Amino acid sequence: MTVFQSGGRIGDLLLALWTMKALGGGCLVVTDFHKGNWDLDIARSMTDFLLLQFYIDDVDVVSYDARGSINYDFQQAETDYNPEAFGISREESWPGRALIAQRYAGHFGLTFDGLPWLRAATINCDVAFHCPMRRSVRAAEDWMVILKSLSRSGLHIVIVGKEPPFDNPEPFDLCRSAQYVDGAKCFLGVVSSMNALAEGLGKKRFVEHAPGC
């Protein structure tokens, strides 16, 4: 079985899965290579969702030092600084205008087609919202005005994830979040892990991109 390795975090892992699918799938080894907002407990919380993807036969969550033999290491793509391959100057921040999913695909000699590569069960709503404030251009108060206005217009807004000050009281895991994102008419928020999820599910997205994110 072909073995792939991802060192996290949630968004990068999800965006790397287009490449795993294109390369025929297999076993996904998820490690704790990355630090900060990422650990093996978070990795384990993703397992049920990852196994919903038809090209993932098994998921193994282990420490980076115990990862064993790997055929495709996504960490190599993350450290492959090649902006010229995407028509980006070295003066621009990487990955710049290149979609992160393209970065993984390009490293392994693939051409990213932009077609959806994730799937989930569906719970219908109008807007799925996720907004870690460190990635937002506008203030939390401005987002509150937007969300209240959308809600007053009759739209069903679901806040996915737990990012203060927009915590949802429900115990959301990745599977639950994916159900609402997949069932939404659009995703609203910032460049975050849930935005990566929405991209993989092929959803229409309206997102802010703060400098340095």
For each residue, the residues with C-beta under 8 A, 3 or more apart:
1: 26 27 57 58
2: 23 24 25 26 27 71 72
3: 26 27 29 68 69 70 71 72
4: 16 20 23 26 27 28 29 70 71 72 73 74
5: 28 29 30 31 67 70 72 73 74 75
6: 12 13 16 28 29 30 31 74 75
7: 30 31 32 33 34 64 74 75 78
8: 12 13 30 31 32 33 34 38 42 43
9: 12 13 34 37 38 42 193
10: 13 14 38 42 46 174 193 196
11: 14 15 100 192 193 195 196 197
12: 6 8 9 15 16 34 74 78 100 196
13: 6 8 9 10 16 17 30 46 74
14: 10 11 17 118 193 196 197 200
15: 11 12 18 99 100 101 104 196 199 200
16: 4 6 12 13 19 20 74 77 101 104
17: 13 14 20 21 53 55 56 117 118 200
18: 15 21 22 101 104 105 112 117 200
19: 16 22 23 72 74 77 101 104 105 108 110
20: 4 16 17 23 25 26 28 55 56 72
21: 17 18 25 53 55 117
22: 18 19 105 110
23: 2 4 19 20 72 108 110
24: 2 55
25: 2 20 21 53 54 55 56 57
26: 1 2 3 4 20 55 56 57 71
27: 1 2 3 4 56 57 58 59 60
28: 4 5 6 20 50 56 58 59 60
29: 3 4 5 6 59 60 61 62 67 68 70
30: 5 6 7 8 13 43 46 50 59 60 61 62
31: 5 6 7 8 40 43 61 62 63 64 67
32: 7 8 35 38 39 40 43 63 64
33: 7 8 64 75
34: 7 8 9 12 38
35: 32 38
36:
37: 9 42
38: 8 9 10 32 34 35 42 43
39: 32 42 43
40: 31 32 43 44 61 62 63
41: 44 45
42: 8 9 10 37 38 39 45 46
43: 8 30 31 32 38 39 40 46 47 61
44: 40 41 47 61
45: 41 42 173 174
46: 10 13 30 42 43 49 50 174
47: 43 44 50 51 59 61
48: 51 52 173 174 175
49: 46 52 53 120 173 174 175 178
50: 28 30 46 47 53 56 59
51: 47 48 56 58 59
52: 48 49 119 120 121 175
53: 17 21 25 49 50 56 117 118 119
54: 25 119
55: 17 20 21 24 25 26
56: 17 20 25 26 27 28 50 51 53 59
57: 1 25 26 27
58: 1 27 28 51
59: 27 28 29 30 47 50 51 56
60: 27 28 29 30
61: 29 30 31 40 43 44 47
62: 29 30 31 40 66 67 68
63: 31 32 40 66 67
64: 7 31 32 33 67
65:
66: 62 63
67: 5 29 31 62 63 64 70
68: 3 29 62
69: 3
70: 3 4 5 29 67 73
71: 2 3 4 26
72: 2 3 4 5 19 20 23 108
73: 4 5 70 76 77
74: 4 5 6 7 12 13 16 19 77 78 104
75: 5 6 7 33 78 79
76: 73 79 80 107
77: 16 19 73 74 80 103 104 106 107 108
78: 7 12 74 75 103
79: 75 76
80: 76 77 103 107
81: 94
82: 85 86 106 107
83: 86 88 89 90 92 94 95 96 98
84: 87 88 90
85: 82 106
86: 82 83 95 96 97 98 102 103 106
87: 84 97
88: 83 84 92 94 95 96 97 98
89: 83 92
90: 83 84
91:
92: 83 88 89 96 97
93: 96 212
94: 81 83 88 98
95: 83 86 88 98 99 100 102 103
96: 83 86 88 92 93
97: 86 87 88 92
98: 83 86 88 94 95 102 103
99: 15 95 102 103 112 114 199
100: 11 12 15 95 103 104 196
101: 15 16 18 19 104 105 112 199 200
102: 86 95 98 99 105 106 112
103: 77 78 80 86 95 98 99 100 106 107
104: 15 16 18 19 74 77 100 101 107 108
105: 18 19 22 101 102 108 110 111 112
106: 77 82 85 86 102 103 109 110 111 112
107: 76 77 80 82 103 104
108: 19 23 72 77 104 105
109: 106
110: 19 22 23 105 106
111: 105 106
112: 18 99 101 102 105 106
113:
114: 99
115: 202
116: 119 200 201 202
117: 17 18 21 53 200
118: 14 17 53 178 197 200 201
119: 52 53 54 116 182 201
120: 49 52 175 178 179 181 182 201
121: 52 175 178 179 182
122: 179 182 183
123: 179 180 182 183
124: 183 184
125: 128 156 157 158 180 183 184 185
126: 150 155 156 157 184 185 186
127: 150 155 156 157 158 184 185 186 187 188
128: 125 158 160 177 180 181 183 184 186 187 188 194 198 203
129: 147 157 158 159 160 166 187 188 189
130: 159 160 161 163 166 177 187 189 190 192 193 194 195
131: 135 136 140 143 163 166 189 190 192
132: 135 136 163 190 192
133: 136 140 163 164 165
134: 210 213
135: 131 132 190 191 192 208 209 210 213
136: 131 132 133 139 140 143 190 208 210
137: 190 208 209 210
138: 142 143 208
139: 136 142 143
140: 131 133 136 143 144 165 166
141: 144 145
142: 138 139 145 146
143: 131 136 138 139 140 146 147 166
144: 140 141 147 148
145: 141 142 148 149
146: 142 143 149 150
147: 129 143 144 150 151 157
148: 144 145 151 152
149: 145 146 152 153
150: 126 127 146 147 153 155 157
151: 147 148 154 155 157
152: 148 149
153: 149 150
154: 151
155: 126 127 150 151
156: 125 126 127
157: 125 126 127 129 147 150 151
158: 125 127 128 129 168 180 184
159: 129 130 166 167 168
160: 128 129 130 168 172 176 177 180 181 194
161: 130 168 172 177 192 193 194
162: 167 168 172
163: 130 131 132 133 166 167 192
164: 133 167
165: 133 140
166: 129 130 131 140 143 159 163
167: 159 162 163 164
168: 158 159 160 161 162 172
169:
170: 176
171: 176
172: 160 161 162 168 176 177
173: 45 48 49 176 177
174: 10 45 46 48 49 177 178 197
175: 48 49 52 120 121 178 179
176: 160 170 171 172 173 179 180
177: 128 130 160 161 172 173 174 180 181 194 197
178: 49 118 120 121 174 175 181 182 197 201
179: 120 121 122 123 175 176 182 183
180: 123 125 128 158 160 176 177 183 184
181: 120 128 160 177 178 184 187 194 197 198 201 203
182: 119 120 121 122 123 178 179 201 203
183: 122 123 124 125 128 179 180
184: 124 125 126 127 128 158 180 181 187 203
185: 125 126 127 204
186: 126 127 128 203 204 205 206
187: 127 128 129 130 181 184 194 195 198 203 204 205 206 207
188: 127 128 129 205 206 207
189: 129 130 131 192 194 195 206 207 208
190: 130 131 132 135 136 137 195 207 208 209 210 213
191: 135 195 207 208 209 210 213
192: 11 130 131 132 135 161 163 189 195 196
193: 9 10 11 14 130 161 196 197
194: 128 130 160 161 177 181 187 189 197 198
195: 11 130 187 189 190 191 192 198 199 205 207
196: 10 11 12 14 15 100 192 193 199 200
197: 11 14 118 174 177 178 181 193 194 200 201
198: 128 181 187 194 195 201 203 205
199: 15 99 101 195 196 202 203 205
200: 14 15 17 18 101 116 117 118 196 197
201: 116 118 119 120 178 181 182 197 198
202: 115 116 199
203: 128 181 182 184 186 187 198 199
204: 185 186 187
205: 186 187 188 195 198 199
206: 186 187 188 189
207: 187 188 189 190 191 195
208: 135 136 137 138 189 190 191
209: 135 137 190 191 213
210: 134 135 136 137 190 191 213
211:
212: 93
213: 134 135 190 191 209 210
